[in-house]
Amino acid sequence: MLGKLIAGLWRSSSVAKSGAANPLADYFFANPGRMIQKWHHYFDIYHRHFQSFRGKSPVVLEIGVFQGGSLQMWRDYFGPGAKIVGIDIDPRCKQFEEPGIEVLIGNQADREFLAEVRRRVPHVDIVIDDGGHRMEQQIASFEELYPHLQPEGVYLCEDTHSSYFQLYGGGHRKPGTFIEYSKGLVDRLQAWYSEQPEAFAVDALTRSTYALHFYDSVLVIEKRPIEPPSQSKTGRPSF
């Protein structure tokens, strides 16, 4: 009864704000499958950035399998043609494989393992990092998998608030956290305007990244081939 009440309140609030229902939230609150644990405000973020892939048979790579429920949720959301690949360090997660769902066992901080993931999954449309949330895990996964995404893919790292928790190697403004690392991505996005190319130059990320979206506890990075910026003037001058 309490679950239904929470679901109803969430749906009413979400629809009132956005004007539309959210199929991921609907699935979650009426979950017919394995266990899922999610912060409620993530569902609007997911749907905003993933809805264009629905029904297009995407390959979705999720780091962090937990009880296997989110793998089922993604398959339901993206449609029967989707391929969902889970990564987890716990070998028990292998039992969650079923048609359309594959599970790879390994450590997301192990770059050799991630290289093997790239070989085994040559095309990836979406990466969702919901893994161990430690700094070295989030950074290694991004560096090894973001370049592997298809040119118009989406990379989503969630639970970035771990950057503020000492338990995960974090701390406010502490060098080496994923949040501090991602602030450097903002610079690289705009490297076209650098006046110090010997120290700060356009790189592969600059040429392949369209946008960074920072939310409470979530960073979403949209890929898109980017040409050097250009500008022009149109219309009659006023003075």
Secondary structure, DSSP 4 states (H G I P E B T S, - for coil): -HHHHHHHHHHHHHHHHHSS--HHHHHHHT--SS-----TTHHHHHHHHHGGGTTS--EEEEE--TTSHHHHHHHHHH-TT-EEEEEES-GGGGGG-BTTEEEEES-TT-HHHHHHHHHH----SEEEE-S---HHHHHHHHHHHTTTS-TT-EEEEE-GGGGG-GGGT--TT-TTSHHHHHHHHHHHHTGGG-S-TTTS---HHHHHEEEEEEETTEEEEEE---PPP-----S----
